[in-house]
């Protein structure tokens, strides 16, 4: 005889079931609960937002296959549903207070939830899930979550199982009276919306775990406890994050006499007898999203944030915040709704609208902006450029975006600058798509072929330059031979650009051929090269695991170089040693040789320098700044280079690079050009990389006539390099909880940025000054939410900061060695964080708990080397000495 308190008999003897087996003519009564919690990652669950659904569950056996005991049909009925807070709350903070279950869930939905389901179990696994076809998705998913608990095997091992979470790798551990089921959530195949940021540092780290424990008593199930945990943290600030915890409990309360079995040979016959309206539906959850009934339209939302998007307010956190909320609303909008705003907006607001519409990255937003912009019309140049830059910063670009830009590039483009920007952005999109295993997509293959073929055929320097810039963004391995050719054989800016493009490749791509070419350029074995190209070649060699002889030859060359290049190379070597970069070990070995390391070589005078230092060193990420500056022998700037890198243990982000280059300016002070630079045309310009994306360079002047006209009309105002709104962090993950509800985690980070730079000359005071201004405001918003259709619970977290970083280089060339002072200053930077936990009903009743924190990061003048500090005292001392005198 079988005990009456049995739910499932787990029989191990031959010929009986390998999964749960119910007794005939019995009704098993359970208590069931499903809980969700949302909170900060390390917070205690006792104060979390969330809710609990509890009910009774009746289970009885309908049919057992007469030819196979392992094949059973089980009926499961949810009864007496209750919805309540997951934690105790005072009445004033209880959104469920005074509302019965029917009012909370809705009469029709409650009836649907309490309609029985039927599950066919074969060897402990759910073979078929039967329910009613037109039931609401959210009630169906709650039942799927309950049915999935009944899926069980009695021997240890792993397999692919289908349940509410999709098809997942599942591992069972069996030990005496306990079975533990571990589900690998990363392996689950289920259609859910998900996208991430392109760079890991700007992205969100995620972790998900799922475990279900079955406790047996006398070989029978006593209880089932299931728990899922999901954690989300910003990689660049791990204090900002959220967790979702989902728990299910099923506990046997009693066993009573029940209905007898239905006599039939096939499952179909049983289902027809029971209720012909039953249909077999997938056990995998269906997508469910509750509609927002009181949400504003896209136009209404735009009007509410419009004032914050004025050009004069773009470097404020409120601009970045409004930008993010606008993107979220655009992602839900139709093409027509988007076009309505673009076509009706004033000129001063349009660039910001284009930033947001392009950053939304939906098919509708892309169609809308492409329909609005006419590349044959030169008058909309600014809007076209803002559109293209937003494409370059795209967090998860589509193949359609690259295809659209390629078509535009092949067509008529009114402004040559836009044509250049098009191909530069195409390079950036190629890299991003290739990084996501999209290198073989037709649009990517076509764009790669177009850039490489046209570069091969290009004859004009301007055309060569734009294709090299595209390769500098694309970083194609097949582009390396072309870059080597132009680096070694090209003239002036072309050679320099090809070399700096090679510098951006990962050292693993820099083959023996690359290093041989760089050595030839640096040591000028085939032809004379400019200092800017030679120093870049040296940097590439020293950054790509150099050999002992390569390092020795570079060190032996110091002393034989032009005077300022001698000083620059010494600074570069000292910086590598000071910062303990990978090649420092080899350099230290070479320095043991007195021929390489002697006073004569290491005491060269000059004003050029290279220096790297830390901005921040933290547990999550660290950031460094580097400033290097190279002069001609006459004291005129050749190149100043400011870089900011952000990195963690596994990834690196080139956050900012601003390079100011000048050449051929010796004639204005009647000085002699350096070797190899006698025939260079007068030129000065600025190039910038922003978040790994090379922008189109800006020219200050080109040619002697242009130089003189700009000097005579100069106002000292900086030239804008980039101004606008950039979507940095863009993460969305929809999650199917095992208990039935849908959850989502969305993190967005917006940057309002204004980078400008300029050069000033004073022939009277024989002084030049370069100034790079970086104005930045950041706003990051995260929303982690569980949506059960009749109740939502979640947590919103925000952080905002604003800062300004100035790099000023002052040169007085009235004497030699000339005086150079470099300054890098950051102003006081306010920083604010806010967190809001909430629970809400569709009726509008809402509970919220808020907390916030504000701080100011004190301004700082970043230290450079001691030599620079001494020089600055002389520069500013000389200025103050002459300030009060006419003579």
Buried (B, 14 or more C-beta within 10 A) or exposed (E): EEEEBBBBBBBEEEEEBBBBBBBEEBBBBBBBBBBBBBBBBEBEBEEBBBBBBBBBBBBBBBBBBEEEBBBBBBBBBBBEBBBBBBBEBEEEEBBBEEBEBEBBBBEEBBEBBBBBBBBBBBBBBBBBBBBBEEBBBBBBBBBBBBBBBBBBBBEEEEEEBBBBBBBBBBBBEBEEBEBBBBBBBEEBEBEBEBEBBBBBBBBBBBEBBBBBBBBBEEBBBBBBBBBBBBBBBBBBBBBBBBBBBBBBBBBBEEBEEBEEBBEBEEBEEBBEEBEEEBEBBEBBBBEBEBEEEEEEEBBEBBEEBBEBBEEEBBBBBBBBBBBBBBBBBBBBBBBEBBBBBBEEBEEEBBBBBBBBBBBBBBEBBBBBBBEBBBBEEBEBBEBBBBBBBBBBBBBBBBBEBBBBBBEBBEEEBBBEBBBBBBBBBBBBBBBBBBEEEBBEBEBBEBBBEBBBEBBEEBEEEEBBBBBBBBBBBBBBBEBBEBBBBBBBEBBBBBBBBBBBBBBBBEEEBBBEEBBEBBBBBBBBEEEEBBBBBBBBBBBBBBBBBBEEEBBBBBBBBBBEBBBBBBBBBBBBBBBBBBBEBEBBEBBEEBBEEEEBBEEEBBEBEBBBBBBBBEBEEEEBBBBBBBBBBBBBBBBBBBBBBBBBBBBBEEBBBBBBBBBBBBBBBBEBBEBEBBBBBEEBEBBBBBBBBBBBBBBBBBEBBEEBEBBEEBBEEBEEEBEEBBBBBBBBBBBBBBBBBBBBBBBBBBBBBBBBBBBBBBBBBEEEEBBBBBBBBBBBBBBBBBBBBBBBBBBBBBBBBBBBBBBBBBBBBBBBBEEEBBBBBBBBEBBEBBBBBBBBBBBBBBEEBEBEBEEEEEEEBEEBEBEBBEBBEEBBEEBBEBEEEEEEEEE
